[in-house]
Amino acid sequence: MRLLALCLVCFVGFAFASGVSQFESANPTGLSNGGPGTDALLFDQPYAFGFLLNGFAHGFMCDDFELTGDASIDTIRVWMIYAISNPTEANFSILEDAGLVDPNFATPVWTGTLPCTNVDTGDDNWGYDIWETTYTASSPADLVAGQLYWLSYEFHDQATIFDYWLVSDPVWGDYCWTGADGILWTRSDDPGTFETPADAFFQLMGTYSGALDNATWGTIKSTF
């Protein structure tokens, strides 16, 4: 395995140096929509080994999303490689875009330290297992439809920065961004960073506003 070290604002980030044609997998099926949780799938950029471009490691990384309805997000799923150790929790933020499609001008509207579960997808690359990691929030993020947001993830292994959030080519929306502090962001294809158009694999789950949960539906049925 060869790692490419790059410097951004006096902070070292990493990406695996490999092309799509070089990828090999012991089990390319993965768990693209598996794992715990029964919430509705609110936003979907699902992992697929065939679209795997690379893995980025940094202090922070963010990617954009937009919801089709007002909703509360309580579950975040990402696909990662952990070169040192798997996390038990991580810090997330959701930023509200100011209309510029740029996280540098976005406002934080939710933050949380979320515990997680890690499931081995059965895929591997660069000599490492690929993990599906699912984070669950005790205090959901209440968001509105039609607003562009940014999901910001703080890598748990800050000492060595050997966590890799896996990214895709082609991209779904705006490219993912990286940063040293979760405040100043640089787009993945900008000169001097990874210089690669990429979008992160992740899913958001929760409930749409006004949706009936199981308990409420059971109560309604019992009245007939």
C-alpha positions in Angstrom: 0.0 0.0 0.0 1.3 3.4 -0.9 0.1 6.6 0.9 0.2 10.0 -0.6 0.8 12.7 2.0 -0.3 16.2 1.2 -0.1 19.4 3.2 -3.0 21.8 3.6 -2.6 25.0 5.7 0.3 23.5 7.6 -1.8 20.4 8.3 -1.1 17.0 6.9 -3.8 15.0 5.2 -3.7 11.8 3.3 -5.3 9.9 0.5 -4.7 6.4 -0.9 -2.9 6.6 -4.2 -4.7 4.2 -6.5 -6.8 4.3 -9.6 -10.2 2.6 -10.1 -8.7 0.1 -12.5 -6.4 -1.1 -9.8 -9.1 -2.0 -7.3 -9.5 -5.5 -6.2 -11.9 -6.9 -3.6 -12.4 -10.2 -1.8 -16.1 -9.6 -1.7 -17.4 -6.7 -3.8 -21.0 -7.0 -2.7 -20.6 -5.1 0.6 -23.4 -4.0 2.8 -24.7 -1.0 0.9 -28.0 -0.7 2.9 -27.4 -3.0 5.8 -26.8 -2.5 9.5 -29.0 -1.5 12.4 -31.9 1.0 12.4 -35.4 1.1 11.2 -35.7 4.8 10.3 -36.6 6.1 6.9 -33.7 6.6 4.5 -33.8 10.4 4.1 -30.6 10.9 2.0 -28.6 8.3 0.1 -25.1 8.3 -1.4 -24.7 4.6 -0.9 -21.4 2.7 -0.9 -20.7 0.6 -4.0 -17.3 -1.0 -4.4 -17.4 -0.5 -8.2 -17.6 3.3 -7.7 -14.9 3.5 -5.1 -12.3 6.1 -6.1 -10.2 6.7 -3.0 -10.1 7.3 0.7 -9.4 10.7 2.2 -7.9 11.2 5.7 -7.9 14.6 7.3 -8.8 16.4 10.5 -12.3 17.1 9.1 -14.2 16.4 6.0 -17.7 17.5 4.8 -20.1 16.8 2.0 -23.4 18.4 0.9 -26.9 17.1 1.1 -30.5 18.3 0.7 -33.8 16.8 2.0 -37.0 16.4 0.0 -39.1 17.0 3.1 -38.8 18.5 6.6 -37.2 15.8 8.8 -35.3 14.8 11.9 -32.0 13.0 11.3 -31.0 10.6 14.0 -28.7 8.2 12.2 -25.6 8.8 10.1 -23.9 6.0 8.1 -20.4 6.3 6.5 -18.0 3.9 4.8 -14.5 4.0 6.1 -11.1 2.4 6.4 -9.5 2.5 9.8 -5.7 1.9 9.6 -5.1 2.1 13.3 -8.3 1.5 15.3 -12.1 1.6 14.9 -14.0 4.4 16.6 -16.6 4.1 19.3 -17.8 7.6 18.8 -17.1 10.7 16.6 -18.1 14.4 16.4 -20.5 15.6 13.7 -21.8 18.9 12.7 -24.5 20.0 10.2 -23.9 23.4 8.5 -26.6 25.4 6.7 -25.4 26.7 3.4 -25.7 30.5 2.7 -26.6 30.0 -0.9 -23.0 29.9 -2.2 -22.6 26.1 -2.2 -19.5 26.6 -0.1 -19.1 25.4 3.5 -16.8 28.3 4.3 -19.9 30.5 4.4 -22.2 28.0 6.1 -23.6 28.3 9.7 -23.6 25.4 12.1 -27.2 24.4 13.1 -26.5 21.1 14.9 -23.6 19.3 16.5 -23.2 16.1 18.4 -20.8 13.4 19.7 -22.4 10.2 18.4 -21.7 6.6 19.5 -21.3 4.1 16.7 -21.4 0.5 15.6 -18.9 -0.9 13.0 -19.8 -3.7 10.5 -17.2 -5.3 8.3 -18.6 -5.1 4.7 -16.5 -8.0 3.6 -14.7 -5.8 1.1 -11.1 -4.8 1.4 -8.6 -2.7 -0.4 -5.0 -1.4 0.1 -4.6 -4.2 2.6 -7.4 -2.9 4.9 -11.0 -3.9 5.7 -13.8 -1.6 4.6 -16.2 -0.8 7.4 -19.8 0.4 7.4 -20.0 2.6 10.5 -23.4 3.7 11.8 -23.7 6.7 14.2 -26.8 7.3 16.3 -27.8 10.6 17.8 -29.8 10.9 21.0 -30.8 14.5 20.0 -31.9 14.4 16.3 -31.1 17.2 13.9 -34.4 18.9 12.8 -33.9 20.2 9.2 -36.1 21.6 6.5 -36.7 20.6 2.9 -35.0 22.3 0.0 -32.1 23.8 2.1 -28.6 22.8 1.2 -26.7 21.5 4.2 -23.2 20.2 4.8 -22.4 17.1 6.9 -19.1 17.6 8.7 -17.2 14.7 10.2 -14.3 15.0 12.7 -11.9 12.1 12.2 -11.6 10.2 15.5 -7.9 9.4 15.1 -6.5 12.9 15.3 -3.0 11.7 16.5 -2.1 9.9 13.2 -5.0 10.9 10.9 -5.2 7.3 9.6 -9.0 7.2 9.2 -10.1 7.2 5.6 -13.7 8.3 4.6 -14.3 6.5 1.3 -15.3 8.6 -1.7 -16.9 8.0 -5.1 -16.4 9.0 -8.7 -18.7 10.0 -10.3 -20.1 12.6 -7.8 -23.7 13.1 -6.8 -23.7 16.8 -6.0 -21.0 19.3 -5.0 -17.6 17.8 -4.3 -16.6 16.9 -0.8 -14.3 19.3 1.1 -11.5 18.9 3.6 -10.2 21.0 6.4 -7.8 21.0 9.4 -10.2 22.5 11.9 -13.8 22.2 10.7 -13.9 26.0 10.0 -11.8 26.6 6.9 -12.6 24.2 4.0 -10.9 23.4 0.7 -12.7 21.5 -2.1 -11.3 18.1 -3.0 -10.4 19.1 -6.5 -8.6 22.4 -5.6 -4.9 22.7 -6.6 -2.7 22.0 -3.6 -5.1 19.5 -2.0 -6.1 16.1 -3.4 -6.9 17.7 -6.8 -9.6 15.0 -7.3 -13.3 15.4 -7.9 -15.0 13.2 -5.3 -18.1 12.7 -3.3 -18.4 10.8 0.0 -20.3 7.7 0.6 -22.9 8.3 3.3 -26.6 7.9 4.3 -28.8 9.9 6.6 -31.8 8.3 8.3 -34.6 9.5 10.5 -38.2 10.6 10.4 -40.1 13.0 8.2 -42.1 15.7 10.0 -45.7 14.5 10.5 -44.9 10.9 9.8 -46.5 8.3 12.0 -44.3 6.2 14.2 -45.1 2.6 15.2 -46.5 3.6 18.6 -48.8 6.2 17.1 -50.1 4.0 14.3 -50.8 1.2 16.9 -52.8 3.7 18.9 -54.9 4.7 15.9 -55.6 1.1 14.9 -56.7 0.2 18.4 -59.5 2.8 18.1 -61.3 1.0 15.3 
